[in-house]
Amino acid sequence: MNAYQVTFLTGEGQSRHIVKVPEGTGLSAAARQAGVEISVPCGGQGRCKGCRVRLMAGTLEVSDEERQMLSPDELTRGWRM
């Protein structure tokens, strides 16, 4: 199984919080592991856009769910759920 490095940039000063997680780890779980608090009113199920993130480097395929939740412009700019 692959592992991925996830970097969360938070706050005005863009503080970096880096965590390595196994493939399939949800974003809210990765954030918790990195000590980053994100709002997840839907429980991390990707229904409310609370855990929406912007991919700053690397690649990530767009899922069918993301195509339904995010606009084409958001997807082009790197936003993912």
C-alpha positions as CSV (number, residue, x, y, z in Angstrom):
1,M,0.0,0.0,0.0
2,N,1.2,3.5,-0.9
3,A,1.8,6.2,1.7
4,Y,1.5,9.9,0.9
5,Q,2.8,13.0,2.5
6,V,0.1,15.6,3.1
7,T,1.1,19.2,4.0
8,F,-1.6,21.4,5.5
9,L,-0.9,25.2,5.2
10,T,-2.9,27.0,7.9
11,G,-3.4,30.6,9.1
12,E,-2.2,33.9,7.8
13,G,1.5,32.9,8.1
14,Q,0.8,29.6,6.2
15,S,2.1,27.4,9.0
16,R,3.0,24.0,7.7
17,H,1.7,20.8,9.3
18,I,3.1,17.7,7.6
19,V,1.9,14.1,8.0
20,K,2.5,10.9,6.2
21,V,-0.7,8.7,5.7
22,P,-1.5,5.5,4.0
23,E,-3.5,5.5,0.8
24,G,-7.2,5.7,1.4
25,T,-6.9,7.9,4.5
26,G,-9.7,10.5,4.6
27,L,-8.8,14.2,4.7
28,S,-10.3,14.8,8.1
29,A,-8.4,11.8,9.5
30,A,-5.1,13.2,8.0
31,A,-5.8,16.6,9.5
32,R,-6.4,15.1,12.9
33,Q,-3.2,13.2,12.7
34,A,-1.4,16.4,11.7
35,G,-2.9,18.3,14.6
36,V,-5.0,20.5,12.3
37,E,-8.5,21.4,13.3
38,I,-11.0,21.5,10.4
39,S,-14.7,21.9,10.5
40,V,-16.5,18.8,9.4
41,P,-20.2,19.3,10.1
42,C,-21.1,16.3,7.9
43,G,-18.6,14.0,9.9
44,G,-16.0,14.0,7.1
45,Q,-18.3,12.4,4.6
46,G,-17.6,15.2,1.9
47,R,-21.2,16.5,1.8
48,C,-20.8,20.0,3.2
49,K,-17.5,21.2,1.6
50,G,-16.1,21.8,5.1
51,C,-13.0,19.8,4.3
52,R,-12.5,21.2,0.8
53,V,-8.8,21.6,0.1
54,R,-6.7,23.0,-2.7
55,L,-4.0,20.8,-4.2
56,M,-0.9,22.9,-4.4
57,A,1.5,20.3,-5.8
58,G,1.3,16.8,-7.3
59,T,-1.7,15.2,-9.0
60,L,-5.0,13.8,-7.8
61,E,-7.7,12.3,-10.0
62,V,-11.1,14.0,-9.8
63,S,-13.7,11.6,-8.4
64,D,-17.3,11.5,-9.6
65,E,-18.4,12.9,-6.2
66,E,-16.1,15.9,-6.6
67,R,-17.5,16.5,-10.1
68,Q,-20.9,16.7,-8.4
69,M,-19.9,18.9,-5.5
70,L,-17.4,21.3,-7.1
71,S,-17.7,23.5,-10.1
72,P,-15.5,23.0,-13.2
73,D,-13.6,26.2,-12.3
74,E,-12.9,24.9,-8.7
75,L,-11.7,21.6,-10.1
76,T,-9.4,23.4,-12.6
77,R,-7.9,25.5,-9.8
78,G,-7.1,22.4,-7.8
79,W,-9.9,22.2,-5.3
80,R,-10.7,18.7,-4.0
81,M,-12.9,17.2,-1.3
